[in-house]
Amino acid sequence: MLRIDSETYQILEKWAGDEFRSVNGQIEYILHQAMLDSGRKVLAAKSRATQDLQKKQGSG
C-alpha cells in the first residue's frame, strides 16, 4: 500500500493518462527512471556489456 495525498494522486493520474499508463505503471516508471538517473540501477544491456568486458580483460 502506498499512502499518497489526493493532489499528488491527481497529478500522477493525469500524467499517467497523458502517457497511456495506469497510475501504478506511472509510479513504477518514475521509480525506474530515478534509479537509473541516480546510478543505483544499471540497464541490463549495460550490465551485460560490462560483464563481457570484465571477462575479456580477465582472460587476456
C-alpha positions as CSV (number, residue, x, y, z in Angstrom):
1,M,0.0,0.0,0.0
2,L,1.2,3.5,-0.9
3,R,-0.1,6.4,1.0
4,I,-0.3,9.5,-1.1
5,D,-2.2,12.8,-0.8
6,S,-5.1,13.4,-3.2
7,E,-3.4,16.3,-5.0
8,T,-0.3,14.2,-5.8
9,Y,-2.5,11.3,-6.9
10,Q,-4.5,13.5,-9.3
11,I,-1.2,14.8,-10.8
12,L,0.0,11.2,-11.2
13,E,-3.3,10.2,-12.7
14,K,-3.2,13.0,-15.3
15,W,0.5,12.3,-16.1
16,A,-0.2,8.6,-16.4
17,G,-3.1,9.2,-18.7
18,D,-1.0,11.5,-20.9
19,E,1.5,8.7,-21.4
20,F,-1.1,5.9,-21.7
21,R,-0.2,4.2,-18.4
22,S,-2.0,3.2,-15.3
23,V,-1.2,5.2,-12.1
24,N,0.7,2.1,-10.9
25,G,2.6,1.9,-14.1
26,Q,3.5,5.5,-13.9
27,I,4.8,5.2,-10.4
28,E,6.9,2.2,-11.5
29,Y,8.2,4.2,-14.5
30,I,9.1,7.2,-12.3
31,L,10.9,5.0,-9.7
32,H,12.8,3.1,-12.5
33,Q,13.9,6.4,-14.1
34,A,15.0,7.8,-10.7
35,M,17.1,4.6,-10.0
36,L,18.8,4.9,-13.4
37,D,19.4,8.6,-13.1
38,S,21.0,8.1,-9.6
39,G,23.2,5.3,-10.8
40,R,21.5,2.8,-8.4
41,K,20.2,0.7,-11.2
42,V,22.1,-0.2,-14.4
43,L,20.3,-1.3,-17.6
44,A,20.6,-5.0,-18.4
45,A,22.4,-4.3,-21.7
46,K,24.9,-2.1,-19.9
47,S,25.3,-4.6,-17.2
48,R,25.9,-7.4,-19.7
49,A,28.4,-5.3,-21.7
50,T,30.3,-4.6,-18.5
51,Q,30.3,-8.3,-17.6
52,D,31.6,-9.2,-21.1
53,L,34.3,-6.6,-20.9
54,Q,35.4,-7.9,-17.5
55,K,35.5,-11.4,-18.8
56,K,37.7,-10.4,-21.8
57,Q,40.0,-8.4,-19.5
58,G,40.3,-11.3,-17.1
59,S,41.1,-13.8,-19.8
60,G,43.6,-11.6,-21.7
